Amino acid sequence: MSMDRVAWSSLYNITRASSGSKPFSKATLKRVFSFARPHRGKLIAFVLLSIVMAVLAVATPVLAGQVVDAIIAHQGRTW
């Protein structure tokens, strides 16, 4: 059996396997949140900056498109 076939077979088995258990227990989540508590400010800043960066990533092509549209609209005019 080739390496590719083994990899695809493993991937197929993982995606098709149904686990009856929860991905995280309450105890695990409690431990994670207790670890994150001292870093709350940094985590909030990270989430907010991630949102701002996502908005800017979407806004940049939109604004560039508006600039191109404005240039094309004024192309026939003489200054």
SVG drawing of the C-alpha trace seen along z (x, -y; Angstrom):
<svg xmlns="http://www.w3.org/2000/svg" viewBox="-22 -71 26 73">
<polyline fill="none" stroke="black" stroke-width="0.4" points="0.0,0.0 1.4,-3.4 2.0,-6.2 -0.6,-8.3 -3.2,-5.6 -2.4,-5.2 -2.6,-8.9 -6.0,-9.2 -7.3,-6.1 -6.3,-7.5 -7.9,-10.8 -11.1,-9.1 -11.3,-7.0 -10.7,-10.0 -13.4,-12.1 -15.9,-9.2 -15.3,-8.1 -18.1,-9.2 -17.1,-9.7 -19.8,-9.7 -17.8,-11.8 -17.7,-15.5 -14.6,-17.2 -13.8,-18.9 -14.9,-18.2 -16.0,-20.9 -12.9,-20.3 -10.6,-20.8 -12.4,-24.1 -12.2,-25.3 -8.4,-24.6 -8.0,-26.5 -10.0,-29.5 -8.1,-29.6 -4.8,-29.6 -6.1,-32.4 -7.5,-34.6 -4.2,-36.4 -3.8,-37.1 -7.3,-38.4 -6.2,-41.8 -3.8,-40.5 -6.4,-38.0 -9.1,-40.8 -6.5,-43.0 -5.7,-40.0 -9.3,-39.4 -10.0,-43.0 -6.9,-43.4 -7.9,-40.3 -11.3,-41.8 -9.8,-45.1 -7.3,-43.3 -10.2,-41.2 -12.2,-44.4 -9.1,-46.0 -8.4,-42.9 -12.0,-43.2 -12.0,-47.0 -8.8,-47.3 -10.0,-45.6 -13.3,-47.4 -11.6,-50.8 -9.2,-49.9 -12.2,-49.0 -13.8,-52.3 -10.6,-54.1 -10.4,-52.2 -14.1,-52.9 -13.5,-56.6 -10.5,-56.7 -12.4,-54.9 -15.4,-57.2 -13.2,-60.3 -11.1,-58.9 -13.0,-60.6 -12.9,-64.0 -10.1,-66.5 -8.6,-68.4"/>
</svg>
